[in-house]
Amino acid sequence: MERVIQHVGDLNGLVAEAVRITRPGGPIVLVDSDWGSRMVHPGDRVLVDRITGVFASQILPEAWAGRRRHDSLLRHGLTEVRSSNVPIEADEGVLRTLTDMDQRYVGAELMTRDQADERLGELARAFETGGAVFACSMFVASGRVPDPSSAEGAG
């Protein structure tokens, strides 16, 4: 599953269903962003903290999906569980996405139109000069569904 959990929100339910439909010994791989790790620069710190917090706590059903997937695989009895963290850094193309997101923030009265315009202008200038930061962590976790017929499970 790639970037599913953050949108659906039921990490344990999704893992339980993946275990149910995967053959014994088969792999399960979860890849998801962790929007609680989002970094943005430049920008007014109070505003960036406010919208990052709202995004991570109210807009996505499971914004911390990335950091929670490893433990969920273990809880569901998978074997050979491995995890890694991959930093994702966006280029200026992210400004299109941020423009759409800022529309939502303005509509939800989390920022004014002037604040959104100023923020996007600052980011655009920073991307032009190489000083912009827009990043988050992407986590990959994998494991295998236990196989009761294997030498491990048959003992």
C-alpha positions as a printed NumPy array, in Angstrom:
array([[  0.   ,   0.   ,   0.   ],
       [  1.464,   3.32 ,  -1.004],
       [  0.104,   6.482,   0.615],
       [ -3.221,   4.823,   1.415],
       [ -3.225,   4.861,   5.205],
       [ -2.929,   8.645,   5.525],
       [ -6.165,   9.002,   3.543],
       [ -8.166,   6.06 ,   4.914],
       [ -7.031,   6.405,   8.501],
       [ -7.617,   2.887,   9.818],
       [ -4.049,   1.597,   9.951],
       [ -4.828,  -1.49 ,  12.036],
       [ -7.869,  -2.354,   9.927],
       [ -5.892,  -2.021,   6.698],
       [ -3.049,  -4.178,   8.008],
       [ -5.5  ,  -6.797,   9.303],
       [ -7.167,  -6.944,   5.871],
       [ -3.793,  -7.128,   4.108],
       [ -2.812, -10.058,   6.338],
       [ -6.149, -11.753,   5.631],
       [ -5.812, -11.569,   1.84 ],
       [ -2.066, -12.262,   1.58 ],
       [ -0.964, -15.877,   1.237],
       [  1.108, -17.321,   4.098],
       [  4.725, -16.266,   3.68 ],
       [  3.71 , -13.447,   1.325],
       [  5.031,  -9.918,   1.688],
       [  3.201,  -6.816,   2.842],
       [  4.779,  -3.441,   2.119],
       [  3.509,  -0.144,   3.514],
       [  4.792,   3.176,   2.17 ],
       [  3.392,   6.356,   3.62 ],
       [  4.182,   9.974,   4.297],
       [  4.381,  11.348,   7.783],
       [  2.919,  14.825,   7.508],
       [  3.666,  15.547,  11.149],
       [  7.291,  15.768,  10.02 ],
       [  6.627,  18.444,   7.385],
       [  9.153,  21.286,   7.223],
       [  8.516,  24.558,   5.431],
       [ 10.786,  27.578,   5.042],
       [ 10.478,  30.502,   4.602],
       [  7.301,  31.618,   6.259],
       [  5.908,  33.188,   9.36 ],
       [  6.678,  30.62 ,  12.053],
       [  3.367,  30.963,  13.891],
       [  1.397,  30.621,  10.65 ],
       [  3.495,  27.662,   9.416],
       [  3.118,  25.896,  12.782],
       [ -0.651,  26.528,  12.813],
       [ -1.347,  25.204,   9.324],
       [  1.084,  22.3  ,   9.702],
       [ -0.646,  21.296,  12.936],
       [ -4.122,  21.573,  11.427],
       [ -3.054,  19.617,   8.35 ],
       [ -1.564,  16.866,  10.509],
       [ -4.434,  16.714,  12.979],
       [ -7.608,  17.63 ,  11.089],
       [ -7.278,  17.372,   7.317],
       [ -5.866,  13.872,   6.898],
       [ -7.405,  10.983,   8.846],
       [ -3.944,   9.574,   9.678],
       [ -1.203,  12.133,   9.084],
       [  1.241,  10.132,  11.242],
       [  0.769,   6.972,   9.174],
       [  4.444,   6.779,   8.337],
       [  5.702,   6.565,  11.887],
       [  3.02 ,   4.104,  13.004],
       [  3.24 ,   1.407,  10.304],
       [  6.209,  -0.585,  11.729],
       [  4.516,  -1.234,  15.079],
       [  1.279,  -2.188,  13.347],
       [  3.028,  -4.869,  11.292],
       [  4.564,  -6.285,  14.461],
       [  1.198,  -6.21 ,  16.295],
       [ -0.346,  -8.212,  13.487],
       [  2.28 , -10.936,  13.799],
       [  4.282, -10.31 ,  10.631],
       [  7.803, -11.691,  10.497],
       [ 10.966, -10.184,   9.029],
       [  9.631,  -6.67 ,   9.722],
       [ 11.956,  -3.979,   8.42 ],
       [ 11.579,  -0.216,   8.183],
       [ 13.346,   2.743,   6.698],
       [ 12.845,   6.473,   6.57 ],
       [ 13.279,   8.332,   3.283],
       [ 13.409,  12.131,   3.353],
       [ 11.377,  13.711,   0.566],
       [ 12.306,  17.211,  -0.539],
       [ 10.022,  19.028,  -2.938],
       [ 11.025,  21.401,  -5.707],
       [  9.163,  24.499,  -6.83 ],
       [  6.472,  22.289,  -8.402],
       [  5.052,  21.953,  -4.901],
       [  3.834,  25.553,  -5.185],
       [  0.851,  24.36 ,  -7.264],
       [ -0.164,  22.009,  -4.471],
       [  0.433,  24.659,  -1.821],
       [ -1.71 ,  27.138,  -3.745],
       [ -4.618,  24.671,  -3.652],
       [ -4.002,  23.886,   0.01 ],
       [ -3.849,  27.571,   0.937],
       [ -7.259,  28.045,  -0.699],
       [ -8.591,  25.492,   1.785],
       [ -6.842,  27.222,   4.685],
       [ -8.303,  30.585,   3.67 ],
       [-11.755,  29.012,   3.377],
       [-11.357,  27.483,   6.834],
       [-10.216,  30.877,   8.177],
       [ -6.821,  29.527,   9.227],
       [ -5.148,  32.317,   7.268],
       [ -6.192,  35.375,   5.339],
       [ -5.909,  35.744,   1.578],
       [ -3.114,  38.295,   2.147],
       [ -1.217,  35.818,   4.338],
       [ -1.578,  33.095,   1.706],
       [ -0.356,  35.413,  -1.062],
       [  2.594,  36.567,   1.049],
       [  3.505,  33.   ,   1.998],
       [  3.402,  31.726,  -1.579],
       [  5.379,  34.738,  -2.8  ],
       [  8.08 ,  34.151,  -0.165],
       [  8.297,  30.481,  -1.062],
       [  8.439,  31.201,  -4.804],
       [ 11.308,  33.661,  -4.29 ],
       [ 13.101,  31.194,  -2.009],
       [ 12.786,  28.4  ,  -4.587],
       [ 14.23 ,  30.748,  -7.228],
       [ 17.263,  31.534,  -5.064],
       [ 17.712,  28.003,  -3.7  ],
       [ 16.794,  28.752,  -0.082],
       [ 13.381,  27.082,   0.115],
       [ 12.672,  24.024,   2.212],
       [  9.575,  21.899,   1.786],
       [ 10.17 ,  18.394,   3.046],
       [  8.648,  15.521,   4.944],
       [  9.544,  11.97 ,   5.832],
       [  8.345,   8.993,   3.824],
       [  8.47 ,   5.681,   5.646],
       [  8.688,   2.201,   4.159],
       [  7.884,  -0.875,   6.235],
       [  7.683,  -4.464,   5.109],
       [  7.138,  -7.872,   6.598],
       [  5.89 , -11.346,   5.778],
       [  2.633, -12.991,   6.765],
       [  3.482, -15.921,   9.041],
       [  3.483, -19.302,   7.339],
       [  2.37 , -22.034,   9.774],
       [  3.611, -24.737,   7.392],
       [  7.193, -23.429,   7.326],
       [  9.903, -24.975,   9.492],
       [  9.553, -22.033,  11.87 ],
       [  5.809, -22.382,  12.28 ],
       [  5.67 , -26.21 ,  12.253],
       [  7.968, -26.719,  15.262]])
